[in-house]
């Protein structure tokens, strides 16, 4: 019987050759938001390796939205040229190029992991961060600026402008980043959003920004191309965003025409308590899929072909998103196909190394 992992999957007009998606993974290798040859090779090699969908790292919709000064951006028209080269290469090798549009909010202006993390001072090229409320992420951090209604309006326009550039650059899927404690997630959670206006307080007010961003992006993004959203299903912290609210917002996303929910968790607060183990987030994707009827993506310590296959066989998700395993093995799909006894197409340049049954 053919594996589920290597069965095609369709969203809108786009057919993915398999159910394997490369999750966004920050590379901290940009200058002024520009992609370069590192991104071409990093993302391109995963296309050569057989992935179905490849989503770029969190790509900032404004300079202040970058997690670090080294983050990828799509806030200038000049960013399009190199991104176009990358999407062409990905497409030429059978994968679908996607982009994650993001704003880091209070988690912006931080050092890359290998530079010590922590906030980047203004004197060292950092910037004042924005958030729904003036609550710092960590004790001792500079507090972010509480966003005004004008700031929120500008942010929504930034997402729409980024979507236009993404289309011009050749991306076929947009993922809106509403997870991991970044700006949209900060609005969703009562732990980071204590506003008293129409963007704070009730569930309906806290999800307002996400829904308005979706409306703005859909107004400029082609109807036939998929638009997906990544959420953190839970903050893993008391009185925070939780699975029940994730189900509720997913119902709203389905009504808005979102094509898939990419279900992760955590990242909002420093005191989160996450019981990390293999497949620990899969039940969240399964619950949302069952309760809402929207396609879901599962992510989080999925490392083997057998694990990925079982998630799909059990109907817990529709796509398998992988991150660290793709850092270890850009050719995971090729190796998975061998393990699952699937005969997939290899790049013609590599065909002579393909195992053949006797």
C-alpha positions, -999 to 999 in steps of 0.1 A, spaced: 0 0 0 13 34 -9 24 56 19 3 86 30 35 107 34 42 105 -3 7 111 -15 0 144 -31 -20 171 -13 -39 200 -27 -47 235 -13 -66 258 -37 -47 256 -71 -15 242 -56 -7 205 -55 22 195 -32 40 164 -44 40 149 -9 29 158 27 64 169 38 68 206 46 100 224 56 91 246 86 104 282 88 138 282 104 156 315 112 191 317 97 202 350 111 222 355 79 208 387 63 220 422 60 193 449 59 167 421 53 182 410 21 183 373 11 217 360 -2 234 329 -15 231 312 19 193 313 17 194 301 -19 215 270 -10 197 264 23 162 265 9 172 252 -25 189 221 -11 156 211 6 138 213 -28 165 191 -43 160 168 -13 124 162 -22 103 183 2 68 192 -10 65 226 6 93 249 16 86 279 38 112 306 43 122 317 77 101 343 95 103 372 71 97 406 86 71 429 71 89 460 85 124 468 98 111 469 134 95 435 129 128 417 126 136 393 155 173 403 151 192 428 129 202 397 109 167 386 99 152 382 65 128 409 54 103 418 27 97 454 34 116 468 4 109 463 -33 146 457 -36 143 425 -15 123 409 -44 151 402 -68 171 377 -47 139 361 -33 127 356 -69 159 337 -77 152 314 -47 116 307 -56 125 299 -92 151 274 -80 127 258 -56 99 255 -82 123 242 -108 130 213 -85 94 203 -78 87 219 -45 63 248 -37 79 280 -23 62 295 7 70 325 28 62 332 65 52 368 70 60 380 105 65 408 130 84 400 162 68 426 184 84 427 218 107 398 208 123 420 182 158 437 184 175 407 199 208 391 191 211 359 170 215 328 191 252 325 185 257 362 194 244 357 229 207 364 225 194 392 247 182 427 236 203 447 212 209 482 225 201 512 205 238 521 204 246 487 189 220 490 161 189 479 180 155 496 181 126 503 203 101 474 201 63 475 197 37 454 214 0 454 223 9 464 259 41 477 275 50 444 291 86 432 286 93 395 277 119 390 304 125 407 337 151 434 332 143 439 295 134 473 282 96 475 280 81 477 245 60 507 234 23 500 235 10 503 200 -14 531 191 -43 526 168 -22 544 141 6 519 147 -19 490 143 -32 505 111 3 508 97 11 472 107 -19 459 88 -8 478 57 28 464 61 14 429 60 -6 437 28 24 453 12 46 423 21 20 400 5 22 419 -27 60 417 -28 57 379 -19 36 373 -50 59 394 -72 88 373 -58 72 341 -69 59 326 -36 29 303 -40 19 300 -3 18 327 25 19 316 61 10 343 86 30 339 118 6 341 148 27 318 170 58 316 192 52 348 211 56 371 182 34 402 177 1 386 165 4 360 192 11 388 217 -23 403 208 -40 369 211 -28 361 246 -42 378 278 -7 373 293 8 399 269 -23 419 259 -39 440 287 -54 466 264 -88 481 272 -97 492 237 -111 472 208 -79 451 205 -78 439 241 -99 422 268 -124 398 253 -115 369 230 -132 387 202 -111 418 207 -78 399 211 -83 380 178 -93 412 160 -58 421 147 -52 386 132 -86 387 114 -79 422 101 -45 412 88 -61 382 71 -86 405 54 -58 429 43 -37 401 29 -66 384 12 -74 417 -6 -41 416 -24 -32 379 -25 -46 358 -54 -77 339 -45 -63 307 -61 -32 306 -39 -32 292 -4 -31 313 27 -23 295 59 -17 306 96 7 293 122 -6 294 158 6 284 192 -21 261 205 -12 269 241 11 293 260 19 264 284 12 290 312 -17 295 335 -44 320 324 -29 323 289 -39 313 254 -50 277 254 -64 249 232 -100 259 237 -93 294 223 -72 279 195 -102 258 184 -124 290 186 -100 310 165 -95 282 140 -133 282 134 -130 319 126 -100 312 103 -120 286 84 -148 312 80 -122 337 67 -111 312 40 -78 302 56 -67 269 39 -47 253 67 -37 259 103 -1 251 112 -3 241 148 27 247 171 28 259 207 46 281 233 70 309 229 51 337 246 64 339 281 98 330 298 81 310 325 63 285 302 65 249 313 66 227 282 66 188 286 89 183 255 89 149 240 85 134 205 52 143 189 41 164 219 23 189 198 5 165 174 -26 162 197 -33 199 192 -33 196 155 -56 166 158 -80 183 181 -83 214 159 -87 192 127 -115 171 144 -133 200 160 -131 225 132 -128 205 100 -100 226 87 -68 210 74 -39 211 99 -2 208 99 16 189 127 50 200 139 73 194 169 100 167 173 88 147 144 120 130 133 113 96 116 93 85 85 73 61 106 62 89 130 52 111 101 33 83 84 15 74 116 2 109 121 -12 110 86 -26 74 89 -44 83 121 -59 114 106 -43 138 131 -30 162 104 -27 167 67 9 180 64 40 172 84 61 202 92 97 195 101 125 218 112 155 205 131 154 172 112 158 191 80 188 209 94 203 175 101 192 160 68 183 182 38 175 150 19 151 136 45 123 129 19 147 109 -3 158 88 27 122 85 40 111 72 6 137 45 7 126 35 43 89 35 33 96 16 1 84 45 -21 98 50 -56 100 88 -59 116 109 -86 152 120 -78 170 149 -94 184 136 -127 218 147 -116 216 122 -87 198 93 -104 229 72 -107 231 69 -69 194 58 -66 191 23 -50 176 -3 -73 159 -34 -62 175 -66 -74 
